[in-house]
């Protein structure tokens, strides 16, 4: 006889009871937590859908032109024009607003946490296991607590995207600040710089390429979740993919995937460019930037 036939742990019932208790006693709290996400997402989506497509295409061209040059601007504009002619303009704007909103919240939360982790080894030690857990849990598992606490729809989907995409920006902000040479920091202190001045004038500028790399990874993870959260009713290109698969309409699912790939490539190339100089050349590494900074300080001191 199998021992498992004698008793089954009713963990599912316990979880359901706990969720029911939370929902009944903290419903107003969860509604308050949802408010800033709902406000940001709805505002971004409504604005992008309110703008005429020609204006959005013009903005995409201008932004891409300023960041990567006219060739990439032309390719990006033609790609978005192609997506629009596929009949996917509205879901594309919804997915774009979802990713941008997730990026905003990840930057607001992740960069300060990364700075705190870089300044305190104790805080970093507490944070590291949480980040490990967040990065090892499969993407679908994130949907379970989100649905239990916040329900279904686009806003709970945004919360799941933020939790899934948050670790890289924290880790790379921490890494970037720790990689700033200590002799540069000590030079700043010798000139009388306060902790905040050293952080904002030395450490963050020197760590910016690494921080932007973290933001790029966060962006890509957010894009990868755009399809997964369609399972909980989030609209956008992910819903196009799932609807096509559900109807066994491979063509409809494929164009949804094409739209996601198009947005992902454009955003990836643009975000990667922030670690490069406007001329397209990579900025010098930390050592080179440190030497340049020290040289400018010495020249300024010599002039004074």
For each residue, the residues with C-beta under 8 A, 3 or more apart:
1: 5 6
2: 5
3: 6
4: 7 8
5: 1 2
6: 1 3
7: 4
8: 4
9:
10: 13 14
11: 14 15
12: 15 16
13: 10 16 17
14: 10 11 17 18
15: 11 12 18 19
16: 12 13 19 20
17: 13 14 20 21
18: 14 15 21 22
19: 15 16 22 23 148 149
20: 16 17 23 24
21: 17 18 24 25
22: 18 19 25 26 148 149
23: 19 20 26 27 30 148 149
24: 20 21 27
25: 21 22
26: 22 23 29 30
27: 23 24 30 31
28: 31 32
29: 26 32 33
30: 23 26 27 33 34 149 150
31: 27 28 34 35
32: 28 29 35
33: 29 30 36 37 150
34: 30 31 37 38 150 155 156 159
35: 31 32 38 39
36: 33 39 40
37: 33 34 40 41 101 105 155 158 159 162
38: 34 35 41 42 155
39: 35 36 42 43
40: 36 37 43 44 101 104 105
41: 37 38 44 45 97 98 101 154 155 158
42: 38 39 45 46
43: 39 40 46 47
44: 40 41 47 48 97 100 101
45: 41 42 48 49 93 94 97 98
46: 42 43 49 50
47: 43 44 50 51 97
48: 44 45 51 56 93 96 97
49: 45 46 90 93 94
50: 46 47
51: 47 48 55 56 59
52: 55 56
53: 56 57 84 89
54: 57 58
55: 51 52 58 59
56: 48 51 52 53 59 60 80 93
57: 53 54 60 61 77 80 81 84
58: 54 55 61 62
59: 51 55 56 62 63
60: 56 57 63 64 73 76 77 80 266
61: 57 58 64 65 73 74 76 77
62: 58 59 65 66 73
63: 59 60 66 67 73 270
64: 60 61 67 68 72 73 76 77 266 270
65: 61 62 68 69 70 72 73
66: 62 63
67: 63 64 72 270 273 274
68: 64 65 71 72 73 269 270 273 280
69: 65 72 73 280
70: 65 73 74
71: 68 74 75
72: 64 65 67 68 69 75 76 269
73: 60 61 62 63 64 65 68 69 70 76 77
74: 61 70 71 77 78
75: 71 72 78 79
76: 60 61 64 72 73 79 80 266
77: 57 60 61 64 73 74 80 81
78: 74 75 81 82
79: 75 76 82 83 262 265 266
80: 56 57 60 76 77 83 84 92 262 266
81: 57 77 78 84 85
82: 78 79 85 86 262
83: 79 80 86 88 89 92 258 259 262 263
84: 53 57 80 81 88 89 92
85: 81 82
86: 82 83 255 258 259
87: 255
88: 83 84 91 92 237 240 255 256 259
89: 53 83 84 92 93
90: 49 93 94
91: 88 94 95 235 236 237 239 240 256 259
92: 80 83 84 88 89 95 96 236 237 259 263
93: 45 48 49 56 89 90 96 97
94: 45 49 90 91 97 98 154 235 236 237
95: 91 92 98 99 226 236 237 238 259 260 263
96: 48 92 93 99 100 263
97: 41 44 45 47 48 93 94 100 101
98: 41 45 94 95 101 102 154 157 158 161 222 226 234 236
99: 95 96 102 103 161 219 222 223 226 263 267
100: 44 96 97 103 104
101: 37 40 41 44 97 98 104 105 158
102: 98 99 105 106 158 161 162 165 218 222
103: 99 100 106 107 215 218 219 222
104: 40 100 101 107 108
105: 37 40 101 102 108 109 158 162
106: 102 103 109 110 162 165 166 169 215 218 222
107: 103 104 110 111 169 215 218
108: 104 105 111 112
109: 105 106 112 113 162 166
110: 106 107 113 114 166 169 170 173 214 218
111: 107 108 114 115 169 173 211
112: 108 109 115 116
113: 109 110 116 117 127 170 173
114: 110 111 117 118 169 170 171 172 173 174 176 177 211 214
115: 111 112 118 119 173 174 177 199 204
116: 112 113 119 120 123
117: 113 114 120 123 124 127 170 173 174
118: 114 115 124 173 174 177 178 203
119: 115 116 123 177
120: 116 117 123 124
121: 124 125
122: 125 126
123: 116 117 119 120 126 127
124: 117 118 120 121 127 128 174
125: 121 122 128
126: 122 123 129 130
127: 113 117 123 124 130 131 170
128: 124 125 131 132
129: 126 132 133
130: 126 127 133 134
131: 127 128 134 135 167 170 171
132: 128 129 135 136
133: 129 130 136 137
134: 130 131 137 163 164 166 167
135: 131 132 167
136: 132 133
137: 133 134 141 142
138: 141
139: 142 143 164 224 225 228
140: 143 228 231
141: 137 138 144
142: 137 139 145 146 160 163 164 225
143: 139 140 146 147 160 228 229 231 232
144: 141 147 148
145: 142 148 149
146: 142 143 149 150 156 157 159 160 163 232
147: 143 144 150 151 152 156 232
148: 19 22 23 144 145
149: 19 22 23 30 145 146
150: 30 33 34 146 147 155 156 159
151: 147 156
152: 147 156 232 233
153: 156 157 232 233 234
154: 41 94 98 157 158 233 234 235 236
155: 34 37 38 41 150 158 159
156: 34 146 147 150 151 152 153 159 160 229 232 234
157: 98 146 153 154 160 161 225 229 230 232 233 234
158: 37 41 98 101 102 105 154 155 161 162 229 234
159: 34 37 146 150 155 156 162 163
160: 142 143 146 156 157 163 164 225 228 229 232
161: 98 99 102 157 158 164 165 222 225 226 229
162: 37 102 105 106 109 158 159 165 166
163: 134 142 146 159 160 166
164: 134 139 142 160 161 221 222 225
165: 102 106 161 162 168 169 218 219 221 222 225
166: 106 109 110 134 162 163 169 170 218
167: 131 134 135 170 171
168: 165 171 172 214 217 218 221
169: 106 107 110 111 114 165 166 172 173 211 214 215 217 218
170: 110 113 114 117 127 131 166 167 173 174 214
171: 114 131 167 168 174 175 214
172: 114 168 169 175 176 210 211 213 214 217
173: 110 111 113 114 115 117 118 169 170 176 177 207 210 211 214
174: 114 115 117 118 124 170 171 177 178
175: 171 172 178 179 210
176: 114 172 173 179 180 206 207 208 209 210 211 214
177: 114 115 118 119 173 174 180 203 204 207
178: 118 174 175
179: 175 176 207 210 286
180: 176 177 184 185 202 203 206 207 286 290
181: 184 185 286 287 290
182: 185 186
183: 186 187 290
184: 180 181 187 188 202 206 290 293 294
185: 180 181 182 188 189 198 202 203
186: 182 183 189 190
187: 183 184 190 191 294 297
188: 184 185 191 193 197 198 201 202
189: 185 186 192 193 198
190: 186 187
191: 187 188 297
192: 189
193: 188 189 197 198 201 202
194: 197 198
195: 198 199
196: 199 200
197: 188 193 194 200 201 202
198: 185 188 189 193 194 195 201 202 203
199: 115 195 196 202 203 204
200: 196 197 203 204
201: 188 193 197 198 204 205
202: 180 184 185 188 193 197 198 199 205 206 293
203: 118 177 180 185 198 199 200 206 207
204: 115 177 199 200 201 207 208 211
205: 201 202 208 289
206: 176 180 184 202 203 286 289 290 293
207: 173 176 177 179 180 203 204 210 211
208: 176 204 205 211 212 275
209: 176 212 213 275 283
210: 172 173 175 176 179 207 213 214
211: 111 114 169 172 173 176 204 207 208 214 215
212: 208 209 215 216 271 274 275
213: 172 209 210 216 217 275
214: 110 114 168 169 170 171 172 173 176 210 211 217 218
215: 103 106 107 169 211 212 218 219 271 274
216: 212 213 219 220 268 271 272
217: 168 169 172 213 214 220 221
218: 102 103 106 107 110 165 166 168 169 214 215 221 222
219: 99 103 165 215 216 222 223 267 268 271
220: 216 217 223 224 264 268
221: 164 165 168 217 218 224 225
222: 98 99 102 103 106 161 164 165 218 219 225 226
223: 99 219 220 226 260 263 264 267
224: 139 220 221 227 228
225: 139 142 157 160 161 164 165 221 222 228 229
226: 95 98 99 161 222 223 229 230 234 236 237 238 260
227: 224 230 237 238 241 242 260
228: 139 140 143 160 224 225 231 238
229: 143 156 157 158 160 161 225 226 232 234 238
230: 157 226 227 233 234 235 236 238 239 241 242
231: 140 143 228 242
232: 143 146 147 152 153 156 157 160 229
233: 152 153 154 157 230
234: 98 153 154 156 157 158 226 229 230 238 239
235: 91 94 154 230 239
236: 91 92 94 95 98 154 226 230 239 240
237: 88 91 92 94 95 226 227 240 241 256 257 259 260 263
238: 95 226 227 228 229 230 234 241 242 256 260
239: 91 230 234 235 236 242 243 256
240: 88 91 236 237 243 244 252 253 255 256 259
241: 227 230 237 238 244 245 253 256 257 260
242: 227 230 231 238 239 245 246 253
243: 239 240 246 247 249 252 253 256
244: 240 241 247 249 250 251 252 253 254 255 256
245: 241 242 248 249 253
246: 242 243
247: 243 244 252
248: 245
249: 243 244 245 252 253
250: 244 253 254
251: 244 254 255
252: 240 243 244 247 249 255 256
253: 240 241 242 243 244 245 249 250 256 257
254: 244 250 251 257 258
255: 86 87 88 240 244 251 252 258 259
256: 88 91 237 238 239 240 241 243 244 252 253 259 260
257: 237 241 253 254 260 261
258: 83 86 254 255 261 262
259: 83 86 88 91 92 95 237 240 255 256 262 263
260: 95 223 226 227 237 238 241 256 257 263 264
261: 257 258 264 265
262: 79 80 82 83 258 259 265 266
263: 83 92 95 96 99 223 237 259 260 266 267
264: 220 223 260 261 267 268
265: 79 261 262 268 269
266: 60 64 76 79 80 262 263 269 270
267: 99 219 223 263 264 270 271
268: 216 219 220 264 265 271 272
269: 68 72 265 266 272 273
270: 63 64 67 68 266 267 273 274
271: 212 215 216 219 267 268 274
272: 216 268 269 275 276
273: 67 68 269 270 276
274: 67 212 215 270 271
275: 208 209 212 213 272 282 283
276: 272 273 280 281 282 283
277: 280 281 282 283
278:
279:
280: 68 69 276 277
281: 276 277
282: 275 276 277
283: 209 275 276 277 289
284: 287 288 289 292
285: 288 289
286: 179 180 181 206 289 290
287: 181 284 290 291
288: 284 285 291 292
289: 205 206 283 284 285 286 292 293
290: 180 181 183 184 206 286 287 293 294
291: 287 288 294 295
292: 284 288 289 295 296
293: 184 202 206 289 290 296 297
294: 184 187 290 291 297 298
295: 291 292 298 299
296: 292 293 299 300
297: 187 191 293 294 300 301
298: 294 295 301 302
299: 295 296 302 303
300: 296 297 303 304
301: 297 298 304
302: 298 299
303: 299 300
304: 300 301
